[in-house]
């Protein structure tokens, strides 16, 4: 490698299991945007990113139209990338971020473009992914999922988004990404508890506290019934499918061995 660094990102390869984790995360709520960070390897000479892992973030401020990543969360993701690099014995780092656009188009907002530009001051190859979910065309009853990969660029003193080619690569569901799916309900529960904590401290009125506790319980029940339980059922289904496939392959192996024998 010559050591030269590309001036801008040209292409992104996104592992299928990371795509599945991000999409699963995006579908957990249609009221607020979700966010996370992307981890992988980058070919700095050719401006090509290979995203093979992601880091789901705990939202301290849940808003329907924006998300923010704190410096602490960036440090946590960088630490996870270092641990993953040691496990896989190859260089891994934070390459970008992802978030959702529920009920709106996939195109980056002015806030998204400014946020992306800020990240690019630290790393010119940093990239953003946006998943548009719960979106449907006029008169249609089918939800559409759209993905865009983008960077910010300055044109005539104005910031604009530049779309980057993204290719979803077939890949097995790696254990570290599967763990991200399993941990997601716990992260959502933490978010709900943290969001209700300030209200618990604001009042000593018993009825108000009961009302707030009821709302918190309702939100936690929703996470368990609509996210945690379906996730467990899906993972159990994948496990049973894998076990059946292993059983079938073992039987095929034994049949082939018997056919080759004397």
Beta strands, then each sheet from edge to edge (+ up, - down):
strand 1: 11-15
strand 2: 35-43
strand 3: 48-56
strand 4: 93-102
strand 5: 127-135
strand 6: 144-155
strand 7: 158-163
strand 8: 165-169
sheet 1: 7+ 6- 5+ 4+ 2- 3+ 1+ 8+
end
